[in-house]
């Protein structure tokens, strides 16, 4: 969540914004499926339109059983609808396929909360890729960075639902980093002080420092001795 803090002293004001924070969360479970030569994700395409051209994401699988692709960030919109296109490994192998997609919507480090499973499908095998158009992801509680998990299995028998931390030998699981827009805080109207300039009582300068040395590495502002000074044209990055 991005926060904005207005730092005010009688003789001047300067605006300070701090860096975006990730929500406190538990570490994600790391699935341990065994790599298969027949049942895996050739690729995953995530698209903003029905065309399914992978304009948001087009990742080719390394067929490792579990793959962490969180070095790549996919930007999504809450309540948005997207096209998911799964390359299904050896399309001639096995009789059934199953796919699931989860998004950690509240940023708590799991995919177990209501509504976090955004896609679930199972059916007979197909010689073509699996394409799901106009799939809504629903409301999102967290702003900024979170995680999406994708799972696929295949079998000669009907397949039970996959859980986010499943262990199996006939498919693949992949993790992706997704980002949702940060809503800026609603700005109010600050009162404007009416301090009268004084030749004896004023701030010569203000230093804000990141260390006890006080060298003013974040801010070193010399006062103009005007009684009230608005210095919000300067922004200081601070970490909470």
Buried (B, 14 or more C-beta within 10 A) or exposed (E): EBEEEEBBBEBBBBBBBBEEEEBEBEEBBEBEBEBBEEBBBBBBBBBBEEEBEBEBBEBEBEBBBBBBBBEEEBEBEBEEBBBBBBBBBBBEBBEBBBBBBBBBBBBBBBBBEEBBBBBEBBEEBEEEBBEBBEBEBEEBBBBBBBBBBBBBBBBEEEBEEBBBBBEBEBBBBBBBBBEBEEEEEEEEEEEEBEBEEEEEEBBEEBEBEEEEEEEBEBBEBEBEBEBBBBBBEEEBEBEE
